[in-house]
């Protein structure tokens, strides 16, 4: 019960799994951030991802953190639940509902937003040891905050892809994910992140 509750709080996108298994991965996360005029930076960090399978259902979660340039810190996390649909030898598609939170803290202020929406992941096995995946989604961000400004949020969208390989007892995953969170159109403020990740995951 404890393991399932822990894994349900994290997310793994595109990881190799077995039925009714928990997969946990950790890795390096390089986050490129564009938040508006003068707010562009690249922050190195780390991420923890996991998912728990319940037959065709999968519960997902992810947490990432990065810091460095301009004395800035970035934190993000999201979770969701999806249903895996096989496509008769053409791969697997997994639609899901997700929600999450991103925050950028800079000297003298912060930008953050919660978001929720729909997401679709597609995975195709080139061989038993090599899988390709692509994903995307859209929704709305809410509870947006920018220090000293009034914000309302708006349409959020994301997309990405990658590849994973069986290496030893687990899988090595290399991927990229882009996400756009609008914050204030009037002040040209948003939270756009482009995340390059390299991680290693194992199933239990």
N, C-alpha and C positions, 0 to 999 in steps of 0.2 A: 504494500500500500504506500509506504514512504517513497519507494523508488518511482512508482507511477506518478505520485503527486509532484515529485521533484522534476521529473522529465516533462510533465505537462506544462511546466512553467517556462520551458525553453523551446527553440525551433531549429529544425534542420531542413534546409531546402536542398533537394537533389542528392541526398545521401543514399548509399546502397543499404538496403535493409533486408531483414527476413521477416516472415509473418509473425505477428504478435510479439515483436521484439522492440526493445528500447535501444535507440541509437544515440550516442552522445559524441560530439566532436568539439575540439578546441582548435584555435588557429590564430594566424596573424591577420589583422584587418587594417588596410591603408585607406583612410577616408578623405576623399577630396570634397571640399565644402564650398559652395557658392551661396551666400546669404543676402547679397545686395551690394550696393556701391561700397567698395573698400573692404568688403568682408569675403575674401577668398583665401583659402588656406588648404594645406594638406596635413593631416594628422595621423601618425602611426598609432596602432593600438592592438587590441585583441578581441576575440569574440568566442562565445560559448553557444553551441547550438545543440538541439536534441529533438527527437520525436518519438512518440510511443504509438505503435500500431495496435489496433483492436480489430482484427480482420481487415475489411476494406477501409475502415475508418482510421484516421491518423490525427493525433493531437500534437501540435507543434509549439515550439518556443525558441526565442533567441535573445541574447543580450550582448551588446558590444560597448566598448569604451575606448576612447582615444584622446590624446593630448599632445601638446608640443608647441607648434608655431603660434606666434602672437599671444603666448600664455593662455591659449584657449583649451577648453575641454569639451568633448562631445560624448554624449551618452544616448543609447537607444535600446529599445526592447519591444518585441511584439510577440503575440501568441495567436493561435487560431486552431480551427478544426476543419478537416477536409475529408473527402470521400474519393478513394482511388478507383478509377475506371480503366480496365485493360482494353486495348484497341486491336485485338486479334492479330498479334504479331507486329503491329505498327507502333508499339510503345504504350505508355500509360499516361493518362491525363488525370489530374487531381484538382478539381475545383474546391475552394475553401473560403471560409469567412475569417477575416483577420482584424485585429485591432492592435494598436501600439502607441508608443510615445517616443519622441526624439527631442533632445535638448542640446543647445550650444551655449556654453558659458564663455564670455569674453571679459576682459577687464572693463569694469563699469557697467556691465549689463548682461542680458541673456535673451535667447530666443528659444521658444519651445512650443510644441503642439502635440496633442493626442490625435489619432486618426483611426478610421475604421472603414472597411470596404470588402470587396470581393477580390479573389486572387485565383489564378489558374497556373498550375505547373505541368509541364510536359516532359517526360523522360523517355529516352530511347536507348536501348542496349545495343551497341555496336557488336560487342562480344559479352560473354558472361563477366569479364573483368573490366570492361570500359563502358561507361554510360555517359550520354550527352543529355543536357537538360536546358530548358528555356522556360521563363515564367514572366508573368505580368499581372497587373491589376489596377483597379481604380477605386475611389471612394471619396471621402470628405474628411478634412481635418477640422478639429473643434478644440475648444479650450485653449486657443492660441494665445500666446503672450509674448510681447516684446517690451523690454524695459522702456518706459516713458511714452509708449504709443498705444492707441486703441487698434485692435485687430479683430477680424471676423472669420478668417480662414476661407476655404473654398475647395475646389476640386483637386484632389491629390491623385497622383498616378505613379507607377513604378514598373520597371522591367529589367530583365537581366538574363544571364545564362552561364553555363560553365560545363565542366567535365569532371568526372571522378573515376578513379582507378583503384582496383583491388591491389593493395600493397601489404604483404604480410597478413596479419590477422584482421586488418581493418581496411579502410578506404581513404585515399588521398583525394581531396576535393579542391579544385581551382575554379573560381567564379568571379563574376562582376555583377553588381546590383546598383541601379539608379533609382532614386526616389525624389519626387517633387512635392513639397508641402508649401502652399501659398499662405502668407501671413498678412501682408498689407499691400494691396495693389497701389494705393495712393503714394506709398513711400518706397515702392519697388523692393519690398523685403519679402524673402521667402527662405526656405531651408531646403536647398537642393544638395543631395549627397550622392557621390559616386564611390562605391565601396569595392575595392579589390581584395579578395580573401583567399588565403591558402590555409586549409585545415586538414586534420586527420581525425576520422571517426571510427568508433567500434560499436558493434551490436552486442547486447547482453540478453 
